[in-house]
Structure formats: structure tokens, C-alpha cells
């Protein structure tokens, strides 16, 4: 966009919710941790991929520059666009899947503390109907939907 400054979303709130140890674990279990010293190590590439989801309308080099993801190099301060693509390809999807699973587990546990209902995880209750076994006891307790024709539904709800 010529002449228009990009408004960058606030990345700090999300970065505070993702423990760097989770990223290190995801990279270690998938064998993708950076062994050699790179200007864009695997940990930074994970952050890049996360940021690209938030900054999807902005060029990748601009996102990298805004988040200051590349390690400094006084001899060659710029990084080639192809190096960013190669870093993403080298990383692959496995570490991100691991990170997603781990973060979802931790965030869910954190969210559910003290919020279970009868031992079940509770996410939302919103006018939903649940079908139950068609027994006389369930029909008596839950009732059943009656159609306009007067016929009762097949299952208690």
C-alpha cells in the first residue's frame, strides 16, 4: 500500500500467553530445534509463522522487521526474502502442531479451573438440546418436543 502506513496489531498480549518453553519443547520433540547458529533460528521462525497469521495483509519482510525477529549481523544487516521462505520450509508444520496442542491443553486447563459441571468440561451453554435414550423415565423427566400435528418427537429432549 503506497502512501498508507500499516497499523500493526498488538502482538504483546499473545506473546505473553505463549511460554517460550512450549516452543522449545515443540521444536525438541519434532527434531526441529536449531543446532547451528542462524540469523533466524527455529524459535524465531515459530514466532514468525504465528505473527504472519495476525499480519496476513503485510509483507513478510515488514513483519520480520516490525517484530525484530532476525538476530543482528553487523556485516550483513538485511536478510533475503528467500531466507525467510527457506526458514519456514525448514521448520515445517510439525512443531506448530505440537505447539498448538500444548497451548490448547494448557489454556483449556487454565480456563476450566473451577468451572466444570458435574465433572464435565463446560465451554458454553446456549439453548442447545440434547437427545437422551427413549425410556419412560427420560420422557417423564425431560419431556419431548411436540410437533404442530400433535405428534411427540422420537427422543426425549
Secondary structure as the mmCIF struct_conf table of DSSP 4:
data_model
#
loop_
_struct_conf.conf_type_id
_struct_conf.id
_struct_conf.beg_label_comp_id
_struct_conf.beg_label_asym_id
_struct_conf.beg_label_seq_id
_struct_conf.end_label_comp_id
_struct_conf.end_label_asym_id
_struct_conf.end_label_seq_id
TURN_TY1_P TURN_TY1_P1 UNK A 2 UNK A 3
HELX_LH_PP_P HELX_LH_PP_P1 UNK A 5 UNK A 9
HELX_RH_AL_P HELX_RH_AL_P1 UNK A 12 UNK A 17
BEND BEND1 UNK A 18 UNK A 18
HELX_RH_AL_P HELX_RH_AL_P2 UNK A 20 UNK A 29
TURN_TY1_P TURN_TY1_P2 UNK A 30 UNK A 31
BEND BEND2 UNK A 33 UNK A 33
BEND BEND3 UNK A 36 UNK A 36
BEND BEND4 UNK A 39 UNK A 40
HELX_RH_AL_P HELX_RH_AL_P3 UNK A 42 UNK A 54
BEND BEND5 UNK A 55 UNK A 55
TURN_TY1_P TURN_TY1_P3 UNK A 56 UNK A 57
BEND BEND6 UNK A 58 UNK A 58
HELX_RH_AL_P HELX_RH_AL_P4 UNK A 60 UNK A 67
TURN_TY1_P TURN_TY1_P4 UNK A 68 UNK A 68
BEND BEND7 UNK A 70 UNK A 70
HELX_LH_PP_P HELX_LH_PP_P2 UNK A 71 UNK A 72
BEND BEND8 UNK A 74 UNK A 75
HELX_RH_AL_P HELX_RH_AL_P5 UNK A 81 UNK A 91
TURN_TY1_P TURN_TY1_P5 UNK A 92 UNK A 93
HELX_RH_AL_P HELX_RH_AL_P6 UNK A 94 UNK A 112
TURN_TY1_P TURN_TY1_P6 UNK A 113 UNK A 114
STRN STRN1 UNK A 117 UNK A 117
TURN_TY1_P TURN_TY1_P7 UNK A 118 UNK A 119
STRN STRN2 UNK A 120 UNK A 120
BEND BEND9 UNK A 127 UNK A 127
HELX_RH_AL_P HELX_RH_AL_P7 UNK A 136 UNK A 142
STRN STRN3 UNK A 146 UNK A 146
TURN_TY1_P TURN_TY1_P8 UNK A 148 UNK A 149
BEND BEND10 UNK A 150 UNK A 150
HELX_LH_PP_P HELX_LH_PP_P3 UNK A 151 UNK A 151
STRN STRN4 UNK A 152 UNK A 152
HELX_LH_PP_P HELX_LH_PP_P4 UNK A 153 UNK A 153
BEND BEND11 UNK A 154 UNK A 155
#
